[in-house]
């Protein structure tokens, strides 16, 4: 009776439930919903994600996982546990456990072991084995110069899960399989998935998007993507270096892609707002009367920032800011000194577009004003060789003596910060931006007017 009460008081029952009331050996996890045979011992290992004789739970909260890991370490799970008889009994019922997989393999390993006195692996041993595996995985990343972001990829995580589920004996793909056989299968799979999107394009229509960029070799490449309610699909990439400035050629290219998708399915074509694309878009609307051409909102905002940056006061301020950042980042000793005073703050901040970067850099300089002034006024700087150079003296003069420089930065940020926020909205992937653009621009204009105490408010539009 005492053993029975102990089993019923086990905290594992708070995290699982019986599949049916007739058996306490067939349990369902409360988190992933997958049923397992073997009683609470197997469920403990499932929740602790130990990989010991059971597939780990993919949905268990971190605090619950740690609780069961500590419980297993404390109890040193072995053949002497009260519930282990339940697990041994159920292992013998090979035909009633479709979830554990390799029961035969487990039983054969038990026969080869040291008999009834052999113990299961402790959690500490599992942790040590994981460290070895993770070290080898990381060594593969390092040895092949793979990006660290790879470990965040769902494809990478799914691959490791499948390898773990397969167990021992998995042979890696051969060179021919990776290069030919499975590559062809993957291409066919992508084509099959693309077919589902194409069916939706026919049903609900779609938007063709053109994205131009320059690669490391200076080539101008144009990506074509198709957007629909189901998401955005990459269609193709074309080297447009020879005719990117030619409006007629770009019109012909856009027209051919519309034809490929099907004119009756394309509702809108979106490109950047460069003059060649504006002309190409107008020609496309002239030929294809049922579709609309629209400039990219992010590119339009970037051009607005470019025009603002050409205003004399802003142009001069950005030029001085570039002198400061270039001087600091081109000299290792100066950069290390700056990081010492700024506590590792950076002066240059990458942004979603080219011209937004210039204004965000001004924001970084303003945030680091005290650190910059302290650095250039320090004895370490005064005693360095850099302090005697012409460029060094110019930078010191900008930071310590040019009061207009700091006032101009404040003035610039009052003008552009609200616009940069809108740019972040329209260039982000978190949610569709089209329904928010007009409201976001209205708020941006109101904020700019507020920043200048609503003086000459007519300048900011209605």
Secondary structure, 3 states (H helix, E strand, C coil): CHHHHHHHCCHHHHCEEEEECCEEEEEEECCCCCEEECHHHHHHHHHHCCCCCCCCCCCCCHHHHHHHHHHHHHHCCCCCCCCHHHHHHHHHCHHHCCCCCCHHHHHHHHHHCCHHHCCCCCHHHHHHHHHHHHHHHHHHHHHCCCCHHHHHCHHHHHHHHHHHHHCCCCCCCCHHHHHHHHHHHHHHHHHHHHHHHHHHHHHHCEEEEEEEEECCCCCEEEEEEEEECCEEEEEEEEECCCCCCCHHHHHHHHHHHHHHHCHHHEEEEEECCCHHHHHHHHHHHHHCCCCEEEECHHHHHHHHHHHHHCCHHHHHHHHHHHHHHHHHHHCHHHHHHHHHHHCCCCCCCCCCCHHHHHHHHHHHHHHCHHHHHHHHCCHHHHCCHHHHCHHHHHHHHHHHHCHHHHHHHHHHHHHHHHHHHHHHHHHCCCCCCCCCHHHHHHHHHHHHHHHCCCCCHHHHCC
